[in-house]
């Protein structure tokens, strides 16, 4: 089966076409500036030498999706002869609340459920829905599957997801920990089991999705039992521009001192904080490391604070699971930043985590980077959320 994977944002969308018989990537692309002057699609046929770029007006997501479909069936740049070859479409959807603990075939009831979750993800669910509706209109006979960022974390027990607030806020408004990056955490947990040649049901894993957005999850016997992101992606680790865990009283304090509204403070916490806020330089870890090497103390501090928070959650999850078999690093920083992996794993030897400094000299490669005598395996696994979405899509469509 050939599957089109769609990841739709408010003014952009990413896509891939995969042949799931052997899980081969056939094409990928990016549509930018949807609804804005200068709309453009950049399409890459795997194995081709050049990218195909087409600038054309795309006032809505429907035109953007049509451009994607035109690209994948184009006689020169395409990868399928006709739309009949496309077996299904898998959509990345950020938030399903408590409604879905797994991927699901999209129908009118699912659409209504996602609309009900807009309050929980006002920046993400609306564009996700626009992409789904555009695809349903252009491909009415092609099955569509929604794969949720929050679904993997729905196995958390209540003691992990309930906040110590009046319980009525959970009952009335769904205020609880949801967690995000679930598709990535699920993919790397499954790959870790494959690499170790051990059933996922027999493993205790800590998966570290470290990028500009970052989260850590505790995966016990194949199920997520805790994760660092919360009601929104703001909670948890220090990130590129997000503050992570802070005393909530700081919001009112800053508002009063800076004469800012709650919305303005929230913008600061999401867009101007994290390692950018500490360093005053950048949210890009490469920039911070360059500055740190040149002696910039705030850049050095930002990197230390980030690593400290990751270690904090690793230690907490080892305690929560009463041990760990493997620690997994993934996403942009986790996959490519050997220095950050070294800082994080430093001084964790008493917890059984021993990094091999030679094996750690690698970027973006699936490999074990722990010492041979390390009781806990440390594994580097490049994430592949699109493949995970495609796998779920095939499983749902073929099992319907």
JOBEL-V945361 format. One record per backbone hydrogen bond with DSSP energy under -0.5 kcal/mol. CO is the residue of the C=O (numbers start at 1). NH is the residue of the N-H. If there is no record, write none. Layout:
CO/NH
CO/NH
This chain:
1/20
2/87
2/88
3/5
3/18
4/6
4/90
5/16
6/92
7/14
11/34
12/9
13/31
14/7
15/29
16/5
17/26
17/27
18/3
18/20
19/22
19/23
19/24
24/19
24/26
26/46
27/17
28/44
29/15
30/42
31/13
32/40
33/36
36/39
39/56
40/32
41/43
41/54
42/30
43/52
44/28
44/46
45/48
51/53
52/43
54/41
54/56
58/35
60/64
61/65
62/66
63/67
64/68
65/69
66/70
67/71
68/72
69/73
70/74
71/74
72/79
72/80
74/78
82/85
83/86
85/2
85/87
87/143
88/4
89/91
89/145
90/6
91/93
91/147
93/149
94/150
96/99
96/100
104/146
107/111
108/112
109/113
110/114
111/115
112/116
113/117
115/118
117/120
117/121
121/124
121/125
124/128
125/129
126/130
127/131
128/132
129/133
130/134
131/135
132/136
133/137
134/138
135/139
139/142
141/143
143/89
144/106
145/91
145/147
146/104
146/148
147/93
148/152
149/182
150/153
151/154
152/155
152/224
153/156
157/160
157/161
158/162
161/177
163/165
166/169
166/170
167/170
167/171
168/172
169/173
169/175
170/174
174/176
181/185
182/186
183/187
184/188
185/189
186/190
187/191
188/192
189/193
190/194
191/195
192/196
193/197
193/198
194/197
199/202
200/203
203/205
203/221
204/325
204/326
205/219
206/208
206/328
207/209
207/217
208/210
208/330
209/211
209/215
210/333
210/334
212/240
213/211
215/209
216/228
217/207
217/219
218/220
218/225
218/226
219/205
219/221
220/223
223/220
226/218
230/178
230/179
232/230
232/235
234/244
236/245
239/275
240/276
241/273
242/239
247/250
248/251
248/252
249/253
250/254
251/255
252/256
253/257
254/258
255/259
255/260
261/265
262/266
263/267
264/268
265/269
266/270
267/271
267/272
268/272
269/243
273/276
273/277
274/278
275/279
276/280
283/285
284/287
284/288
285/289
286/290
287/291
288/292
289/293
290/294
291/296
292/295
295/297
296/300
297/301
298/302
299/303
300/304
301/305
302/306
303/307
304/308
305/309
306/310
307/311
308/312
309/313
310/314
311/315
312/316
313/317
314/318
315/319
316/320
317/321
318/322
318/323
319/322
325/377
326/206
327/379
328/208
329/381
330/210
330/334
331/335
332/336
333/337
335/364
336/338
337/341
338/342
339/343
340/344
341/345
342/346
345/348
348/351
348/353
349/352
352/354
352/376
353/355
354/371
355/357
356/360
358/361
360/362
365/367
367/380
369/356
371/374
373/375
375/377
376/354
377/327
377/379
378/369
378/370
379/329
379/381
380/367
384/388
385/389
386/390
387/391
388/392
389/393
390/394
391/395
392/396
393/397
394/398
395/399
396/400
397/400
